[in-house]
Amino acid sequence: MQKLKRLFTIKTKFEAFLVIYALALGATERGIVYMDQYPGVGGQLLALCCTGAVFMAGGKVIDAVDMQRRWQL
């Protein structure tokens, strides 16, 4: 079980940036769909919310990696 757990643990900042990149790709794709489904300001605001969520989640992921590194030292 420990080996399986290690596969889903983000250990380095590089891994964190890869996860954030994947989140950003999905969010921009979803934002494009929103702008297509809801033309005008409504779709643009929903797309902005998608990308804003990635910024917030990315910051938390990087902070968590830093905090984890401090606890191990």
C-alpha positions as CSV (number, residue, x, y, z in Angstrom):
1,M,0.0,0.0,0.0
2,Q,2.9,2.4,0.7
3,K,4.2,1.9,-2.8
4,L,0.9,2.8,-4.3
5,K,0.6,5.9,-2.0
6,R,4.1,7.1,-3.1
7,L,2.9,7.2,-6.7
8,F,0.2,9.8,-5.9
9,T,2.4,12.0,-3.6
10,I,3.9,15.2,-5.0
11,K,7.4,15.3,-3.6
12,T,9.2,18.0,-5.6
13,K,8.4,21.4,-7.1
14,F,8.9,20.0,-10.6
15,E,6.1,17.5,-10.0
16,A,4.0,20.3,-8.6
17,F,4.5,22.4,-11.7
18,L,3.6,19.4,-13.9
19,V,0.3,19.0,-11.9
20,I,-0.4,22.7,-12.1
21,Y,0.3,22.6,-15.9
22,A,-2.2,19.7,-16.3
23,L,-4.8,21.7,-14.3
24,A,-4.2,24.7,-16.4
25,L,-4.7,22.8,-19.6
26,G,-8.0,21.4,-18.4
27,A,-9.2,24.8,-17.1
28,T,-8.4,26.6,-20.4
29,E,-10.2,23.9,-22.3
30,R,-13.2,24.2,-20.0
31,G,-13.0,28.0,-20.4
32,I,-13.2,27.7,-24.2
33,V,-16.2,25.5,-23.9
34,Y,-17.9,28.1,-21.5
35,M,-17.2,30.9,-24.0
36,D,-18.7,28.8,-26.8
37,Q,-21.8,27.9,-24.8
38,Y,-22.3,31.3,-23.2
39,P,-21.3,34.0,-25.7
40,G,-20.6,37.4,-24.2
41,V,-19.5,38.6,-20.8
42,G,-21.1,35.6,-19.0
43,G,-18.9,33.1,-20.8
44,Q,-15.8,35.2,-20.3
45,L,-16.4,35.5,-16.6
46,L,-16.8,31.7,-16.3
47,A,-13.6,31.2,-18.2
48,L,-11.9,33.7,-16.0
49,C,-13.1,31.7,-12.9
50,C,-11.7,28.5,-14.4
51,T,-8.2,30.0,-14.8
52,G,-8.4,31.8,-11.4
53,A,-9.1,28.5,-9.7
54,V,-5.8,27.1,-11.2
55,F,-3.9,30.1,-9.7
56,M,-5.3,29.5,-6.3
57,A,-4.9,25.7,-6.4
58,G,-1.3,26.0,-7.8
59,G,-0.3,28.3,-5.0
60,K,-1.6,25.9,-2.4
61,V,0.2,22.9,-4.1
62,I,3.5,24.8,-4.1
63,D,3.0,25.9,-0.5
64,A,2.3,22.3,0.5
65,V,5.5,21.0,-1.2
66,D,7.5,23.7,0.7
67,M,5.8,22.9,4.0
68,Q,6.4,19.1,3.5
69,R,10.1,19.8,2.8
70,R,10.4,21.9,6.0
71,W,8.9,19.1,8.1
72,Q,11.3,16.6,6.7
73,L,14.4,18.6,7.5
